[in-house]
Amino acid sequence: MHYQNHPLRHELKYRISYADYVELRSRALSFMKHDAHGSDGKYFIRSMYLDDIYCSNYNEKSDGVSRRRKYRIRIYDLSREVIKFEIKDKFDSYISKSSSVITYDQCRSILRGDFGFVGDMIRHNTDNGKEKALRMGYIDCATKILRPIVAVDYDREVFICDEGNVRMTFDMNLRAGQGSGDLFDPHLPTVPAYENGMMILEVKYDDFLPRFVSKMLCPLPLWQSAQSKFAMCCLAQTNYLGKVIY
């Protein structure tokens, strides 16, 4: 199943405790392998989400709109080497993600609301039509006037398996930072956005979930829900500051 030539993937999210994490991690070590990135599959993620002046993306999530889109710039371990502009489309329990690798200067331009370099790229077709995320972002951000709204910080541990193209992630220490802050600032002020001791388990896969993965999850009383890190960080920022910084 595809959407705009991108494969649709299943996405399951669970709210888990640290005890659940320890048990699931021990099982995953027996049947899956760590992601090759980071140290033993662990790394720090910071995403800067974009939204319009009406906080439309946040409100659509809060209102339970089944089909919605989010825009973000994502970095890993605060490095400037790999910077991604991403568009994530959500269709109930399915997701589709478009991603373009951008430079540090391009990143700073987008955060200022300047997509001019993408317009030049489109006019001269210097990307041969391959940078679909940037092309879609150029239209959406220009018409909706998207700006940075919230920084989302967390530590992630990733397990993968080839069967079903499964990606199991444990996201912990979720924190919210101001969208007006420096994306690469190691001292960016943040506030906790999730209950102490709790974390988020995400299971993503293509057409089928291998039986051994589902059996790993079954013995635990896991609570499946729409755990949106973006929405939780927007709420945490609002509760702390009294408003979302646009």
RASUL-V311776 format. One record per run of one state. SS is the DSSP state (helix for helix, strand for strand, loop for the rest). FROM is the first residue (numbers start at 1). LEN is the number of residues. If there is no record, write none. Layout:
BEGIN
SS|FROM|LEN, SS|FROM|LEN
END
This chain:
BEGIN
loop|1|1, strand|2|2, loop|4|2, strand|6|2, loop|8|1, strand|9|9, helix|18|14, loop|32|1, strand|33|2, loop|35|4, strand|39|1, loop|40|2, strand|42|10, loop|52|4, helix|56|7, loop|63|4, strand|67|10, loop|77|6, strand|83|9, loop|92|2, strand|94|9, loop|103|1, helix|104|8, loop|112|4, helix|116|9, loop|125|7, helix|132|13, loop|145|2, strand|147|15, loop|162|1, helix|163|3, strand|166|13, loop|179|11, strand|190|3, loop|193|5, strand|198|8, loop|206|5, helix|211|8, loop|219|4, strand|223|2, loop|225|4, helix|229|13, loop|242|5
END
